Amino acid sequence: MPYDDTVFRYAIAPGAELMVDPMPQSKGVAIGLWFPVGSACERDGERGLSHFVEHMVFKGAGQRNAEELSRSIDRVGGFLNAFTERESVCLHCLIPAEHSALALGILLDMAYRPRFDAKEFEREKDVIANEIMAAEDDLEEAAQDEFFAMAYEGHPAARRIAGRVSDVRSATFDALGSFHDERFARGPIAISVAGAVEPEEMARLFAASLPARTVVDPSGQEPVPFVRSRRMVKASGSQVYLFTGLPVDRSISEDDFWRLSAASSAYGESMSSRLFMRIREEQGLCYSISSSFSLSRMAGLWGVSSSTTQAQLPRFAEAYAREARLLYERGLSDTEVDEAVSRIRGLLELASDDPEYRMKRMARQYMYDGTVEPMSSTMARLLPGGSVDATGVNALVTKLLDPETESVLLYGRIGTRAARSGSAVFGAVESEPVDPIDGVEA
């Protein structure tokens, strides 16, 4: 099999946990440094700074300037990148295994020894502002941001990950430095490594290279309250975007996580799923439609996203509402669940060859509840006759997925006929955009 039973864990320093998933058959190694900070963790006066730090660490670190950072990785065929989410920032590298010590050193320099420069800071404001404005011009991304602003209204989780242009423009260099010092340099860190490495050697290298520091461990994140709402928000463009959402208790069991994953796979995550076949293929009411299920230490969310034309919205809305009711009232067939479980298992088999996937998988599990399940244990849950079957899946569907209680957002080109349909089918009301900062209508 392309996976084994062992994930090695080391507490290499106070507030620093290392996880290593050895893959002897691989030619590469993926290393990720994960910090429990993001847009949902920022205080007033810190909006957008998690994402700003992510940008600035590429401007030079340790003895290398920005060009030298990139060239050091590029010339050996590696990939250096980073991303910011609502609950975490990750700096990561995929590199040929023989250069793992190089990647380790560069990532730690970026995290703990960035060469922050006031002029670069001001210049980067324009880069990030362009990024934000490009996202605002993307109707689908803007609709997704609006949905989070609506669903988590009044909580920092409602904020856009990169903040607003006004947040970026008003940020100060001193604030960036203070934020980095508290939340990155002195904050907790999870380190995940997957690939052709020796676990003990990785532990030795990280223990020797991690700077000595006094860790400031922020208080644990409380669950984010889900605000049920049904709204229609007008925006320029040719489409109407649908986003729906239902909250999922973040304390569900590991088996229930995979049961809901199977339900989502059967309902809307593949070309053979119900939503895709019945709404796109049989009726031609959209180009794409999908369901999703996510779980984090702050919140769990089940939802559906799609888009259609203003003219097709009345038929599309009725078709979606019908499918949501059928799922809730009748559940999924044995065949649908069996095929969904088989699909997930196959996807995991393929992904298990990928060091970057395994690196991220370990870290996300750890960031969620402090545990890491070996790949083989996950696969065992998905075996025929295992814990993920139609009975268990449908019990959760009945418990959690009542469409009468879901939040609904229609976003985009909403004329009189579309508004009438949104009101009749979903009970949605026309609204102004929600301000993701203040949690009120703008």
VENGI-V731395 format. One record per residue. SS is DSSP state (A for helix, B for strand, O for the rest). Layout:
ss
SS
SS
//
This chain:
ss
O
O
O
O
O
O
O
B
B
B
B
B
B
O
O
B
B
B
B
B
B
B
O
O
O
O
O
B
B
B
B
B
B
B
B
O
O
O
A
A
A
O
O
O
O
O
O
O
A
A
A
A
A
A
A
A
A
A
A
B
B
O
O
B
B
A
A
A
A
A
A
A
A
A
O
O
O
O
B
B
B
B
B
B
O
O
O
O
B
B
B
B
B
B
B
B
A
A
A
A
A
A
A
A
A
A
A
A
A
A
A
A
O
B
O
O
O
A
A
A
A
A
A
A
A
A
A
A
A
A
A
A
A
A
A
A
A
O
A
A
A
A
A
A
A
A
A
A
A
A
A
O
O
O
O
A
A
A
O
O
O
O
O
O
A
A
A
A
A
A
O
O
A
A
A
A
A
A
A
A
A
A
A
A
A
O
O
O
B
B
B
B
B
B
B
O
O
O
A
A
A
A
A
A
A
A
A
A
A
O
O
O
O
O
O
O
O
O
O
O
O
O
O
O
O
O
O
O
O
B
B
B
B
B
O
O
O
O
B
B
B
B
B
B
B
B
B
B
O
O
O
O
O
A
A
A
A
A
A
A
A
A
A
A
A
A
A
A
O
O
O
O
O
A
A
A
A
A
A
A
A
O
O
O
O
O
O
O
B
B
B
B
B
B
B
O
O
O
O
B
B
B
B
B
B
B
B
B
B
O
O
O
A
A
A
A
A
A
A
A
A
A
A
A
A
A
A
A
A
A
O
O
O
A
A
A
A
A
A
A
A
A
A
A
A
A
A
A
A
A
A
O
O
O
A
A
A
A
A
A
A
A
A
A
A
A
A
A
A
O
O
O
O
O
A
A
A
A
A
A
A
O
O
O
O
O
O
O
O
A
A
A
A
A
A
A
A
A
A
A
O
O
A
A
A
O
B
B
B
B
B
B
O
O
O
A
A
A
A
A
A
A
A
A
A
A
O
O
B
B
O
O
O
B
B
O
O
O
O
B
B
O
//
